[in-house]
Amino acid sequence: DSIHRFLLDIHCILQKVTYADNFYVVLLGDDERLTFPYFHDVKDDFDAEELNGIALEDLTSTLTYYALAQQNVCNFNQSQLEELTQAGTIKVLGSLPKQWLCFPLKNREHFLGAFIIQSYRREDEYSGVIVDILFTISHIIASALDAFNNQQALFEANQRLAQYQTELEQEVDKRTEELQKSLTDLRHEVEQRKQLQALLEFDSTHDNLTGLANRKSLFNELARVA
């Protein structure tokens, strides 16, 4: 029912596979802007709203942005992260982890973003086997995330369609009411015209004072019977 709930379920699944207390997801929008729909970390007290408020230019120097640009699995230990930081290649946002893993989320050649798992405990937290398993899981997550996005898009499209249908029905009801009122007004006007026509015809063949038939009425009656 929401992207956060979806990613929370994914997080729970990952915790059954390996140590995943520190897990977050970053998505790349069509406007190249990064969003963080899910973030959980035992050491850094960030929240998704706070991360989403960071300007794009401030994110371009971060480790997350650097890894996203690779669009491949990234596996860094603390020493490697320190080297990248000292070289000015990256700036670590928050605490420096012992091991940091980034897995791209791709589906049908569509790059969605990435999910990150990190450990502050030791540099060999995740073995090569675990990395391979997580990489396989990343394909499943990407496929599920893409399907979820499509489902959300379909749901929103259906909502817009329902709203359009409601507005259309309201407009039809309004137009129908206006048409019925116009028809009623027209009938009333036709009836008034008939009454006026009858009155004019009566006035033309009867005397205004006495109400008796006048000469025109007489001639009309003679012409009728002749």
C-alpha positions in Angstrom: 0.0 0.0 0.0 3.1 2.3 0.1 6.7 2.3 -1.0 7.9 2.5 2.6 5.8 -0.6 3.6 7.1 -2.4 0.6 10.8 -1.6 1.5 10.2 -2.5 5.1 9.1 -6.0 4.0 12.3 -6.2 1.9 14.4 -5.2 4.9 12.8 -7.9 7.0 13.6 -10.5 4.3 17.3 -9.3 4.1 17.7 -9.6 7.9 16.8 -13.3 7.6 19.6 -13.7 5.0 22.5 -11.7 6.6 23.3 -8.9 9.0 21.2 -6.0 7.6 20.6 -3.6 10.5 22.0 -0.8 8.5 20.0 -0.7 5.2 18.7 2.0 3.0 17.4 2.5 -0.5 18.1 5.3 -2.9 16.1 5.8 -6.1 17.0 7.8 -9.1 14.1 9.8 -10.5 13.4 10.8 -14.2 14.7 14.3 -13.3 18.0 12.7 -12.1 17.1 13.6 -8.5 17.9 11.2 -5.7 15.2 10.2 -3.2 15.5 8.1 -0.1 12.2 6.2 0.4 13.7 4.0 3.2 16.6 4.5 5.7 17.5 2.5 8.7 20.8 2.8 10.5 21.8 1.8 14.1 24.5 4.5 14.3 23.4 7.5 12.3 20.1 9.0 13.2 19.0 10.2 9.8 15.5 9.9 8.5 14.2 9.7 4.9 12.6 13.2 5.1 15.9 14.7 6.2 17.9 13.0 3.5 15.3 13.9 0.8 15.8 17.5 1.8 19.5 17.5 0.9 20.1 19.5 -2.3 21.3 17.5 -5.3 24.6 19.4 -5.6 25.4 18.4 -2.0 24.8 14.8 -2.8 27.0 14.6 -5.9 30.1 14.3 -3.7 28.8 11.6 -1.4 29.7 7.9 -1.4 26.2 7.0 -2.4 26.2 9.2 -5.5 29.7 7.9 -6.4 28.5 4.3 -6.2 25.3 5.0 -8.2 27.4 6.4 -11.0 29.2 3.0 -11.3 25.9 1.2 -11.7 27.7 -1.9 -10.5 28.2 -3.7 -7.2 30.4 -1.7 -4.9 32.2 -3.4 -2.0 34.4 -1.0 0.1 36.1 -1.6 3.4 37.1 1.1 5.8 40.6 1.5 4.4 39.3 2.0 0.9 36.8 4.5 2.0 39.5 6.4 3.9 41.6 6.5 0.7 38.7 7.7 -1.4 38.0 10.4 1.2 41.6 11.6 1.5 41.8 11.7 -2.3 38.8 14.0 -2.4 36.8 11.6 -4.5 34.0 11.3 -2.0 32.7 12.7 1.2 31.2 10.2 3.6 27.8 11.4 4.9 27.6 10.3 8.5 29.7 7.7 10.3 32.5 5.8 8.5 31.5 2.1 8.2 33.8 -0.9 8.4 32.3 -2.4 5.3 29.9 -0.8 2.8 28.0 -2.6 0.0 26.0 -1.0 -2.7 23.8 -3.1 -5.1 22.3 -1.5 -8.2 18.6 -2.0 -8.8 18.1 -2.7 -12.6 15.2 -4.2 -14.3 14.9 -4.6 -18.1 17.9 -2.3 -18.6 16.1 0.3 -16.5 18.2 1.7 -13.7 16.0 2.4 -10.7 18.6 3.2 -8.0 20.4 1.0 -5.4 20.2 -0.5 -2.0 23.0 -0.2 0.5 24.0 -2.4 3.4 26.8 -1.5 5.7 28.5 -2.7 8.9 30.2 -0.8 11.6 31.4 -4.0 13.3 34.1 -5.4 11.0 35.6 -5.2 7.5 34.8 -8.8 6.6 31.1 -8.7 7.7 30.0 -9.8 4.3 31.8 -12.7 2.6 32.0 -13.2 -1.2 29.2 -15.7 -1.0 26.9 -13.3 0.9 27.7 -10.6 -1.7 26.8 -12.9 -4.5 23.5 -13.8 -2.7 22.7 -10.1 -2.2 23.5 -9.4 -5.8 21.0 -12.1 -6.8 18.4 -10.7 -4.4 19.0 -7.2 -5.9 17.5 -8.4 -9.2 14.5 -9.7 -7.4 14.1 -6.5 -5.5 14.5 -4.5 -8.7 11.8 -6.6 -10.5 9.5 -6.3 -7.5 10.1 -2.6 -7.2 9.4 -2.1 -10.9 6.2 -4.1 -10.6 5.2 -2.1 -7.5 5.9 1.2 -9.4 3.8 -0.1 -12.3 1.0 -1.1 -9.9 1.1 2.3 -8.3 1.1 4.0 -11.7 -1.9 1.9 -12.7 -3.6 2.6 -9.4 -3.1 6.3 -9.8 -4.2 6.1 -13.4 -7.4 4.3 -12.3 -7.9 7.0 -9.6 -7.6 9.8 -12.2 -9.9 7.8 -14.5 -12.5 7.5 -11.7 -12.2 11.2 -10.9 -12.6 12.0 -14.6 -15.7 9.8 -14.8 -17.1 11.4 -11.7 -16.5 14.9 -13.2 -17.9 13.7 -16.5 -21.0 12.4 -14.8 -21.4 15.6 -12.9 -21.0 17.6 -16.1 -23.6 15.4 -17.9 -26.0 15.8 -14.9 -25.5 19.5 -15.0 -26.0 19.7 -18.8 -29.0 17.4 -18.6 -30.5 19.6 -15.9 -29.8 22.7 -18.0 -31.3 21.1 -21.0 -34.5 20.0 -19.1 -34.8 23.6 -17.8 -34.4 24.9 -21.4 -37.1 22.5 -22.6 -39.4 23.5 -19.8 -38.8 27.2 -20.6 -39.3 26.5 -24.3 -42.6 24.7 -23.6 -43.7 27.6 -21.4 -42.8 30.1 -24.1 -44.6 28.1 -26.8 -47.7 27.9 -24.6 -47.5 31.7 -24.0 -47.2 32.3 -27.8 -50.2 30.1 -28.4 -52.2 32.0 -25.9 -51.1 35.3 -27.4 -51.9 34.1 -30.9 -55.3 33.0 -29.8 -55.9 36.4 -28.1 -54.7 38.3 -31.2 -57.0 36.2 -33.4 -60.0 36.8 -31.0 -59.2 40.6 -30.8 -59.1 40.8 -34.6 -62.6 39.3 -35.0 -64.4 40.8 -32.0 -65.2 44.2 -30.8 -63.0 45.4 -28.0 -65.9 47.0 -26.0 -68.8 44.5 -26.5 -66.8 41.4 -27.2 -69.2 40.6 -30.0 -68.1 39.3 -33.4 -67.2 42.2 -35.7 -67.5 42.6 -39.5 -64.3 40.7 -40.1 -65.7 37.8 -38.3 -68.8 38.0 -40.3 -66.9 38.0 -43.6 -64.8 35.1 -42.5 -67.8 33.0 -41.6 -69.5 33.9 -45.0 -66.3 32.9 -46.8 -66.2 29.6 -44.9 -69.8 28.6 -45.8 -69.8 30.0 -49.4 
